[in-house]
Amino acid sequence: MKHPKMKSAALVFFLIILLGGCSSTTEPEAALQPLFPDLHGWDLKQVSITGAETTLDFKRVDCVWVVGSDNRPSDEPRVTALAEKLVSITPGGRVALASDRYGDFKVGDDNFTRKVVLTFKDRSSFTILIGAPALTKPAYVRLAGSKEVYWVDESLFKNISLDKAFWLADTES
């Protein structure tokens, strides 16, 4: 019998693991749900996106997305995809609970990368603060009035264009 002490040590180690368990001392975070689990892009009536100095509005007029106060025809598939992604945001995990950390993630009430106001057909409205700090890969989101900051793995949120021409129908740009 080769290495009897090695086999005994392996058996003892296995029993310790089996009986003592090797679970983490912290409880796992509950599976995160979309921020708006009961809503869909087609429930939206208006989307307003604000950057440092610009606000861009999308409105649904007669079931068609239009851009700006002059209601110019939009690139419908592009705007619809944005609306769906905004409504179906599913956080990857919570990164902060304290307001003193909002600046780190650029999701403060006055310090954000983008502020998105979603207005739904039932007249409910939600404000999402999106942060994209320069050196980090994920974007971060916080619902206005909420303390939780979440990371999201969606490249679109890192840089939502506020260039009106980007969102216009080809015949309009």
TIZA-424093 format. One line per 8 residues: number of its first residue (from 0); their letters; for each residue x, y, z of C-alpha. Coordinates in nm, 2 decimals. Example, Ala and Ser with C-alpha at 12.3 -4.5 7.8 and 13.67 -1.06 7.14 Angstrom:
BEGIN
0) AS) 1.23:-0.45:0.78  1.37:-0.11:0.71
***
This chain:
BEGIN
0) MKHPKMKS) 0.00:0.00:0.00  0.16:0.32:-0.12  0.14:0.63:0.10  -0.11:0.52:0.36  -0.07:0.85:0.55  -0.16:1.04:0.23  -0.48:0.84:0.18  -0.57:0.89:0.54
8) AALVFFLI) -0.51:1.26:0.53  -0.72:1.29:0.21  -1.00:1.10:0.37  -0.99:1.32:0.68  -0.98:1.63:0.47  -1.28:1.51:0.27  -1.48:1.43:0.59  -1.41:1.78:0.73
16) ILLGGCSS) -1.52:1.94:0.41  -1.83:1.72:0.39  -1.93:1.76:0.76  -1.81:2.12:0.82  -1.92:2.25:0.48  -1.73:2.50:0.27  -2.01:2.76:0.24  -1.94:3.13:0.24
24) TTEPEAAL) -2.00:3.32:0.56  -2.20:3.58:0.37  -2.54:3.50:0.23  -2.57:3.53:-0.15  -2.76:3.83:-0.28  -3.10:3.74:-0.40  -3.14:3.71:-0.78  -3.20:4.06:-0.91
32) QPLFPDLH) -3.51:4.14:-1.11  -3.55:4.40:-1.38  -3.60:4.75:-1.24  -3.94:4.76:-1.41  -4.06:4.39:-1.42  -4.42:4.46:-1.52  -4.35:4.72:-1.79  -4.25:4.70:-2.15
40) GWDLKQVS) -4.12:4.94:-2.42  -4.46:4.96:-2.58  -4.59:5.10:-2.25  -4.38:5.41:-2.29  -4.52:5.74:-2.39  -4.21:5.96:-2.36  -3.84:5.93:-2.30  -3.63:6.23:-2.20
48) ITGAETTL) -3.25:6.19:-2.19  -3.03:6.46:-2.03  -2.66:6.50:-2.05  -2.43:6.77:-1.92  -2.59:7.05:-2.14  -2.84:6.88:-2.36  -3.18:6.72:-2.33  -3.33:6.50:-2.61
56) DFKRVDCV) -3.69:6.40:-2.60  -3.86:6.11:-2.77  -4.24:6.09:-2.78  -4.48:5.83:-2.91  -4.73:6.00:-3.14  -4.99:5.78:-3.30  -4.78:5.47:-3.21  -4.47:5.61:-3.38
64) WVVGSDNR) -4.16:5.75:-3.21  -4.07:6.11:-3.29  -3.77:6.31:-3.19  -3.75:6.66:-3.04  -4.01:6.93:-2.98  -4.07:6.96:-3.35  -4.18:6.59:-3.37  -3.93:6.48:-3.64
72) PSDEPRVT) -3.96:6.12:-3.76  -3.72:5.89:-3.58  -3.52:5.59:-3.68  -3.80:5.37:-3.54  -3.60:5.05:-3.49  -3.31:5.23:-3.32  -3.54:5.43:-3.08  -3.76:5.12:-3.01
80) ALAEKLVS) -3.44:4.92:-2.92  -3.33:5.20:-2.68  -3.68:5.21:-2.52  -3.68:4.84:-2.47  -3.34:4.83:-2.32  -3.42:5.12:-2.08  -3.74:4.96:-1.96  -3.58:4.61:-1.93
88) ITPGGRVA) -3.27:4.72:-1.74  -3.16:4.43:-1.52  -2.89:4.51:-1.27  -2.59:4.28:-1.24  -2.55:4.35:-0.87  -2.56:4.62:-0.61  -2.24:4.82:-0.56  -2.35:5.09:-0.31
96) LASDRYGD) -2.62:5.19:-0.07  -2.49:5.53:0.06  -2.53:5.87:-0.10  -2.17:5.96:-0.03  -2.08:5.70:-0.30  -2.30:5.84:-0.58  -2.02:6.06:-0.70  -1.79:5.76:-0.74
104) FKVGDDNF) -2.04:5.60:-0.98  -2.17:5.93:-1.14  -2.53:5.86:-1.04  -2.58:6.16:-0.81  -2.89:6.38:-0.85  -2.67:6.66:-0.99  -2.36:6.45:-1.10  -2.46:6.19:-1.36
112) TRKVVLTF) -2.36:6.08:-1.71  -2.72:6.06:-1.83  -3.05:6.12:-1.66  -3.33:5.93:-1.83  -3.70:6.01:-1.75  -3.94:5.74:-1.86  -4.30:5.84:-1.88  -4.55:5.56:-1.94
120) KDRSSFTI) -4.90:5.56:-2.09  -5.06:5.52:-1.74  -4.88:5.86:-1.66  -4.64:5.70:-1.42  -4.28:5.83:-1.44  -3.94:5.70:-1.33  -3.61:5.88:-1.34  -3.29:5.67:-1.40
128) LIGAPALT) -2.95:5.81:-1.33  -2.69:5.65:-1.54  -2.32:5.68:-1.46  -2.03:5.59:-1.67  -1.70:5.67:-1.49  -1.42:5.71:-1.73  -1.20:5.42:-1.62  -1.46:5.15:-1.55
136) KPAYVRLA) -1.62:4.90:-1.78  -1.97:4.87:-1.66  -2.22:5.14:-1.64  -2.40:5.21:-1.31  -2.77:5.30:-1.25  -2.98:5.44:-0.97  -3.34:5.52:-0.96  -3.40:5.87:-0.84
144) GSKEVYWV) -3.53:5.86:-0.48  -3.36:5.52:-0.42  -3.03:5.46:-0.23  -2.92:5.15:-0.43  -2.66:5.18:-0.70  -2.63:4.88:-0.94  -2.39:4.80:-1.21  -2.53:4.70:-1.55
152) DESLFKNI) -2.35:4.52:-1.83  -2.49:4.71:-2.12  -2.25:4.90:-2.34  -2.54:5.12:-2.47  -2.57:5.29:-2.14  -2.21:5.39:-2.13  -2.27:5.65:-2.40  -2.63:5.72:-2.51
160) SLDKAFWL) -2.60:5.97:-2.80  -2.76:6.30:-2.75  -2.70:6.40:-3.11  -3.05:6.44:-3.25  -2.94:6.35:-3.61  -2.83:6.00:-3.48  -3.19:5.92:-3.39  -3.37:6.07:-3.69
168) ADTES) -3.50:5.86:-3.98  -3.26:5.84:-4.28  -3.47:6.08:-4.48  -3.46:6.34:-4.20  -3.09:6.35:-4.12
***
